[in-house]
C-alpha cells in the first residue's frame, strides 16, 4: 500500500503529544531508587515478553474493530491495511532483531509505535476519543496509559 500522505501525517504526529501504554502507571524518575533496569530486564525475558506482546496485539486488534488499521514492519516502506488478525498476532509474537511496528489509524490521525526492545507502546496524538478506547483496552490487559512529561517520549 503506498504511503500517500503518511510521511506528512507521521511527521505531524511525532511533533505532537503522546502517551505510553505501559506495565507501570507512570514514568520512573531518573533519580528514583529501586531497580527499574532489573525489573525491565525481567519483563524482557522471552516468555514474559511474549505475554506482554500478546497484550499489545489484543489492544491493537480491539482498536481495529473501530477503525481501519495500517501497519508497517519496515519503518514505513510498506503498509498493510487491516492485516489478518491471526497473522498479525503471530508476527508480533515473533518480533525480534531490528523489528519495529508502526500502526496508523488514519481516520483518527493516531499512530502507535512498538519497538522490539520496549515494554511499552507509544501512542501519538492522544487527544481523541479514540485514545480513550486505548486506555480502556490497556486497562483490560492490566496495563496503564499515561502521558510523559512534556518533551519526553520514552521511559
KASUL-V214350 format. One record per backbone hydrogen bond with DSSP energy under -0.5 kcal/mol. NH is the residue of the N-H (numbers start at 1). CO is the residue of the C=O. If there is no record, write none. Layout:
<<NH:CO> <NH:CO>>
This chain:
<<6:3> <7:3> <9:5> <10:6> <11:7> <12:8> <13:9> <14:10> <15:11> <15:12> <16:12> <16:13> <19:123> <20:146> <21:121> <22:20> <22:144> <23:119> <29:27> <32:29> <39:35> <40:36> <41:37> <42:38> <43:39> <44:40> <45:42> <49:45> <50:46> <51:47> <52:48> <53:49> <54:50> <55:51> <56:52> <57:53> <58:54> <59:55> <60:56> <61:57> <62:58> <63:59> <64:60> <65:61> <65:62> <66:63> <67:63> <70:104> <71:80> <72:102> <75:100> <77:74> <79:1> <80:71> <82:69> <88:84> <89:85> <90:86> <91:87> <92:88> <93:89> <94:90> <95:92> <99:96> <100:73> <101:114> <102:72> <102:100> <103:112> <104:70> <105:110> <106:104> <108:105> <109:105> <109:106> <110:105> <111:124> <112:103> <113:122> <114:101> <116:99> <118:115> <121:21> <122:113> <123:19> <123:121> <124:111> <124:122> <125:17> <128:125> <131:128> <132:128> <132:129> <133:129> <133:130> <134:130> <135:131> <136:132> <137:133> <138:134> <139:135> <140:136> <141:137> <141:138> <142:139> <143:138> <144:22> <146:20> <152:149>>
